[in-house]
Amino acid sequence: MNLEFNLSLAQDAKILKIFDARARVICALILAISISRLDFNLNNLIYAAIVPLILLIFAPVPKILAHLNLAGIFMLALMTLSFKDFNSGFIAGVIMLLKLNFISIIFLDFIAAMGIKKFYAALYYLKLNNKLRVLIILTLRGIFILINRFICALRAAKLRANNINSLKLRLKIFACILGMSLIKSAARADKINTAMLLRSGGEKFNLQGFNQAEILTWRTCDSLLILAALIYALILNYA
């Protein structure tokens, strides 16, 4: 089964190319978990921004980040209106938006930028169960197809009606496009499941063709990267 698809939503930073794909995946998970656990105050915000800012210096800002922020702003508005206390809801929404940006930059630069072949090889050599590897790859593929479809739909709507000034109408269009994209993606997922069943002769987890992976070599610099990520996570959560 051909798993090639466009993962080029971020350019691979030169500073990360020297590291093994497994080290990049593990490091991204450590950093993302440590940032997600934070109760943000000014000091935590400064510490949490260090790695994303370094990545932005060595690699261009991923274009997809603007669209993720569009969805994040929508969630910010929902959270602000959902809390009884307006200020508490707004602060919680801002924290969510900052975490979304920090974690997205880390995942895009550490994982998405290295390409699907290296990512699959990393999962393979990390000894993940074959079924789980396929599930992760297909889920990732579905997410990126959903994002691309959403971006294309927004671009089409802008070209057809670029003179809409009403915020309410713009939000309705945004909600309609988002709902349509989710429904189409759900339908596509069902077709993929049916196709896999038909190709495997009814055996749901006959995963032949998913076991080819690039050869990876672990070096000292990869161990140092993991060690640096762990130290950073400890400082972030316990300093």
N, C-alpha and C positions, 0 to 999 in steps of 0.2 A: 504493500500500500504506500502510495506516495504522500509523504508528509510535508513536502516543500511548500512553504507559504511565506509571505512577506512579514519578517520580524524586524525590518529596518526602521523602527520608530525612533531609534536613537543611534548615533554614531559611536563606534567603539573607541573609547578613550585610550590613547597610547600608554598611559600609566597602568591600565588594566590588562593590556594585551599580553603582558609577560606572564600572567598568572594562569594556573590551571583552572579549567572550567569548574571542577568540583570545589576548589577553594573559593571561587567567585560566588557560587550558589550558597555555600555554607556561610560565607561572610555576609551576603545580602540578607539571609534569614536572621542571623545574629543581630545585625543592625536594625532591621525592620521590627523585630520583636522588642528590642530595647527601646526604640522610639515609641512604639505603640503603647508601652506600659507607662510612659511618662505622665505625671500630673504636671502640666506646664506652668512654670513661672518664668520670670525673665532669665534667670541663670540657666535653667533647663533648656529654654528656647535657644540661647546662645550656643550651648554645648551641642544640642541636637542639630543645629544648622551647619556645624563645622564640616562634616563629611559631604553633605549635599553641595555646599559651596565649593569645596575642593573639586568635586566631580564636574561642576559647571565651569570651573576654570580650565580644566583639561579636555572638556568635550562640549560641543554646542548644546544649547538648551533644546531638549527634545520637543519637536513640534506638537506632539500629542499632548504635552503638558497643558497647553492652552485649553484644549477640549476637556481634559480631566478637570481643570479648574472651573469650567463652565458648569459641569455636573456638580462640582463641589459647592459652588455658589448657590446653586439650586437647593442643595441639601442644607446649606447655611440658612437660607430663608425659611425652610421647613422647620429646622430646629429652633430658630428664633421665635417662630409663631407657635411651636408646640409646647414650650415651657410656660409655666404660669408667670414666672418672673422674666420679663423681656430681656433684661441685662444678662441673667444667667444663661438663657438660651443662646443669646448672641455670642457670649464668651465661649460656650461649649462648641458652637458652630465654627468659630474662628480657630479654636484648638484642633477640631476635626480637619479643617481646611489646611492648616499648617502641617499636620501629620500626613495628610494625603499627599501634599507636595514633597515632603522629605522622603517618605517611603517610595513614592512613585519614581523620583529621581534615582534612588538607590536601585530599585528593581530594573528600571529601564537601562541604566548604565552597566550594572553588574551582570544582568541576565539577558534582557532582550537584545542588547547591542552585540552580544557574542554570537547570535544566530541559533537557529533551531538544531542544527547538527551537533554543535558543541554542548548545547543544553541537554539534548537527549543523551549524549555520551556521558555527561556528568551524572545524570540520573542512573544510567546503566552501571557506572563504576562505583556509585554510592550504594549499590546492591538493593535498590528499591525493587519491590515486587513488580513483575512484568505487567500485570494488570493495572497496577497503580501508575506505572510509567506511561502507559498508553492513555489512561484516564487524564493524567496531567497534560500530556501533549495535545490531546483532542480538546480539552477544556481551554487550554491556552489558545489553540487555533480558533476556537469559537469566539473567545473574547476579542481577539484581534479582528476577526471578520465583523463582529458586532460594532467595534469601534470604527472600522473603515466604512461600514454601511451607514453609520450614524453621521460621520463626517460628510460623506457624499450627499446624504439627504439634506443636511443643513446647508451645504453649498448650493444645492439645487433650489432650496426654498429661498435663499438669499438672492439668487439670480432672477428668480421669477417674481419676487415681491420685495425689492430692495428699498421701497419707499414707505414701509410700514413704520409708523412712529409710536404706535400704541404699545406700551410695555405689556399690558394685559394680553393683547393679541399675539405678541411675540412669544410670551410664555405658553399660550395655548398651542402655538405652532410647535414650540420646543417639546411640549408634553406629547403631542400627537406623533411627532417623529420618533421620540424615544419609545413610546408604546408600540408603534408599528415595527420598529427595529427589534424589540424584544420578542414580539409575536413571531416575526419571520425567523429569528434565530432559534426559537423553540421548535418551530416546524422543521428547520434545517437539522437540528439535533436529532429529531425523530427519524428523519430520512437517513442520517448517518448510521443510526442504530440498526435500522432495517437493512441497509446496505451491508453492514458488517455481519449480520446474521445470515444473509443470503450468500455472501462470499465464503463464509466458514461452514456452510452446509448445515446451519441450524445450531452449531456449537457456539454459544455466545462468547466464550473466551478463548477461541482458537486464534492466537495472535502471531501466527507465522508472518515473518517479514518485518517485525518490529524489533528484532534483536541485533540489528547491525549498528555498531557504534564506532566512532573514531577512537584511535588509541590515544590515551592521555598519560602524561608523565608528571608525577608529583615531585616538586623540588623544594629546596630549603625556603625559598622566597614565599612559597604557598603556605608553609607552616607559619612563617612570620606574619603573613597577612591575617591568618586566623587568630594568631596571638594578639595582634594589634586590634582586631575587631572585638575580641573578648575584653581586653583592657579598656577600650573605649566604652563598651557596654557597661562595664562595672563602674566606671567614672560617671557615666550618664545616669545610672540608676541609684548609686549609693554615695556620690560626692555631696 
